[in-house]
Amino acid sequence: MPPQKNISEILSSELLLHAYTIGVFPMANGNEGEILWYSPEPRAIIPLDAFNISRSLRRTLKKFIFDIRIDTSFENVIRCCAKRDDTWISEEIISAYCELHRLGYAHSVETWNKENLVGGLYGVAIGAAFFGESMFSSMTDASKVALVSLVQRMNEHGFVLLDTQYLTSHLKQFGATEIPRKDYLRLLKKAISEKNVTF
């Protein structure tokens, strides 16, 4: 499905949550651009039972360089994710997802080093599905360690779907794969129906 033009003047929490439950997510057209809506064909996911950790990353994990924190600096994480030349995370997006965070739906997994935020990711959790939005790193392996921590947490808490939207070479190394949209929507429907899963 090609991107659709903005369907609301206000990117409300209700609109965002509904969009995720039908397989749609927003991206801004540039730092201050209009909001466009996407539902990729095919859709990328990371199967939780096929998550891959490279040898080099395992060595990093054994060094305990990073302190992992959850939801302690959500706005800082999303703003760090937005700091790139070609960004889709506008101020409107930041404001909307910070509100989702206040409501308990959007979460950040953060990597800290000596009290400095050096990496992390954020996304949205509904039922047993987690919709990964973006990640950043200012220190080698920091975002990768955040992703490992996310998957561990998802497995511990009974999540069944990790949506990464698009397939990138960075995500492919972890086992990310593409599936037809119809298969994704089937997995999504089952995942969001789970009521006893918390992040």
C-alpha positions as CSV (number, residue, x, y, z in Angstrom):
1,M,0.0,0.0,0.0
2,P,1.5,3.4,-1.0
3,P,1.7,6.1,1.7
4,Q,-1.5,7.9,2.3
5,K,-1.9,11.6,3.0
6,N,-2.6,12.9,6.4
7,I,-6.1,11.8,7.5
8,S,-6.2,14.0,10.7
9,E,-5.0,17.4,11.7
10,I,-4.1,15.9,15.1
11,L,-2.0,12.8,15.5
12,S,-4.0,11.6,18.4
13,S,-3.3,8.6,20.7
14,E,-6.5,7.0,19.7
15,L,-5.7,7.3,16.0
16,L,-2.2,5.9,16.5
17,L,-3.3,3.0,18.5
18,H,-6.0,2.1,16.0
19,A,-3.5,2.4,13.1
20,Y,-1.2,-0.1,14.7
21,T,-4.0,-2.6,15.3
22,I,-4.7,-2.6,11.5
23,G,-1.0,-2.8,10.5
24,V,-0.5,0.9,9.6
25,F,2.1,3.3,11.0
26,P,2.9,7.0,10.5
27,M,6.1,8.7,9.2
28,A,6.7,12.4,8.7
29,N,7.8,13.7,5.3
30,G,11.0,15.3,6.7
31,N,11.5,17.1,10.0
32,E,8.5,19.3,9.7
33,G,6.6,17.6,6.9
34,E,3.1,16.2,6.8
35,I,2.3,12.8,8.3
36,L,2.0,9.9,5.8
37,W,0.7,6.5,6.7
38,Y,2.3,3.2,5.6
39,S,1.5,-0.5,5.5
40,P,4.5,-2.2,3.7
41,E,4.2,-5.1,1.4
42,P,6.0,-7.3,2.4
43,R,6.4,-6.6,6.1
44,A,9.5,-7.2,8.1
45,I,9.5,-8.9,11.5
46,I,12.1,-10.6,13.7
47,P,10.9,-14.1,14.7
48,L,11.6,-14.2,18.4
49,D,12.5,-17.9,18.3
50,A,15.1,-17.2,15.5
51,F,16.8,-14.1,17.0
52,N,20.5,-14.2,16.2
53,I,23.3,-12.8,18.3
54,S,26.7,-12.6,16.6
55,R,29.9,-13.8,18.3
56,S,31.3,-10.3,18.5
57,L,28.1,-9.0,20.1
58,R,28.2,-11.9,22.6
59,R,31.7,-10.8,23.5
60,T,30.4,-7.2,24.1
61,L,27.6,-8.5,26.2
62,K,30.0,-10.5,28.4
63,K,32.0,-7.3,29.1
64,F,28.9,-5.6,30.8
65,I,29.9,-2.2,29.3
66,F,26.3,-1.0,29.3
67,D,23.6,-0.5,31.9
68,I,20.2,-1.3,30.5
69,R,17.2,0.8,31.6
70,I,13.6,0.8,30.6
71,D,11.4,3.9,30.2
72,T,13.7,6.2,32.2
73,S,14.4,8.7,29.4
74,F,11.9,8.1,26.6
75,E,11.8,11.6,25.1
76,N,15.6,11.7,25.0
77,V,15.7,8.4,23.2
78,I,13.2,9.5,20.5
79,R,15.0,12.8,20.0
80,C,18.3,11.0,19.6
81,C,16.7,8.8,17.0
82,A,15.5,11.9,15.2
83,K,19.0,13.4,15.0
84,R,19.9,12.4,11.4
85,D,20.1,14.2,8.1
86,D,17.1,12.4,6.6
87,T,14.6,12.0,9.4
88,W,10.9,11.0,9.5
89,I,10.6,11.8,13.2
90,S,9.1,15.3,13.3
91,E,8.1,17.3,16.3
92,E,4.6,16.2,15.8
93,I,5.7,12.6,15.9
94,I,7.8,13.2,19.0
95,S,4.8,14.8,20.8
96,A,2.4,12.1,19.8
97,Y,4.7,9.2,20.9
98,C,5.6,11.0,24.2
99,E,1.8,11.0,24.9
100,L,1.6,7.3,24.1
101,H,4.5,6.8,26.5
102,R,2.6,8.7,29.2
103,L,-0.4,6.4,28.5
104,G,1.7,3.3,28.9
105,Y,1.9,2.2,25.3
106,A,5.2,3.5,24.0
107,H,8.4,2.3,25.6
108,S,12.2,2.9,25.4
109,V,15.0,0.4,26.0
110,E,18.1,2.4,26.9
111,T,21.8,1.6,27.0
112,W,23.8,3.8,29.4
113,N,27.5,4.0,30.0
114,K,28.8,5.9,33.0
115,E,25.5,7.7,33.4
116,N,25.5,8.8,29.7
117,L,22.7,7.7,27.4
118,V,24.7,6.1,24.5
119,G,22.1,4.1,22.7
120,G,18.6,2.7,22.7
121,L,15.3,2.1,20.8
122,Y,11.7,2.9,21.2
123,G,8.4,1.4,20.1
124,V,4.8,0.7,20.9
125,A,3.4,-2.3,22.7
126,I,-0.2,-3.5,22.2
127,G,-1.2,-6.9,23.6
128,A,1.6,-9.3,22.8
129,A,3.0,-7.3,19.9
130,F,5.8,-4.8,20.0
131,F,6.2,-2.4,17.1
132,G,9.8,-1.2,16.8
133,E,10.1,2.3,15.6
134,S,13.7,3.4,15.6
135,M,17.0,3.0,17.4
136,F,20.2,5.1,17.8
137,S,23.8,4.5,18.9
138,S,26.6,6.9,19.9
139,M,28.8,4.1,21.1
140,T,29.7,0.9,19.4
141,D,27.1,-1.9,19.9
142,A,24.9,0.3,22.1
143,S,21.8,0.0,20.0
144,K,22.5,-3.7,19.4
145,V,22.6,-4.4,23.1
146,A,19.3,-2.5,23.5
147,L,17.7,-4.8,20.9
148,V,19.0,-7.9,22.6
149,S,17.5,-6.6,25.9
150,L,14.2,-5.9,24.1
151,V,14.0,-9.5,22.8
152,Q,14.9,-11.0,26.1
153,R,12.2,-8.9,27.8
154,M,9.6,-9.8,25.2
155,N,10.4,-13.5,25.7
156,E,10.2,-13.2,29.4
157,H,6.8,-11.3,29.3
158,G,5.1,-13.5,26.7
159,F,5.2,-11.4,23.6
160,V,4.8,-13.2,20.3
161,L,5.4,-10.5,17.5
162,L,8.3,-8.1,17.0
163,D,7.4,-5.8,14.0
164,T,10.4,-4.0,12.4
165,Q,8.3,-2.6,9.5
166,Y,11.1,-2.7,6.9
167,L,14.0,-5.1,6.4
168,T,17.5,-3.5,6.7
169,S,20.9,-5.0,6.5
170,H,21.3,-4.0,10.2
171,L,18.2,-5.9,11.2
172,K,18.9,-8.8,8.9
173,Q,21.9,-9.8,10.9
174,F,19.6,-10.5,13.9
175,G,17.3,-12.8,11.9
176,A,14.8,-10.2,10.6
177,T,12.8,-11.5,7.6
178,E,10.0,-10.3,5.3
179,I,6.6,-11.9,5.2
180,P,3.5,-11.1,3.0
181,R,1.3,-8.4,4.5
182,K,-1.6,-10.9,4.7
183,D,0.5,-13.2,6.9
184,Y,1.6,-10.3,9.0
185,L,-2.0,-9.2,9.6
186,R,-2.9,-12.7,10.7
187,L,0.0,-12.7,13.2
188,L,-0.9,-9.2,14.3
189,K,-4.6,-10.0,15.0
190,K,-3.6,-12.9,17.2
191,A,-0.9,-10.9,19.0
192,I,-3.0,-7.9,19.9
193,S,-5.8,-10.1,21.2
194,E,-3.6,-11.1,24.1
195,K,-4.8,-9.3,27.2
196,N,-2.5,-10.6,29.9
197,V,0.8,-9.3,28.5
198,T,2.6,-6.3,29.9
199,F,5.8,-4.7,28.8
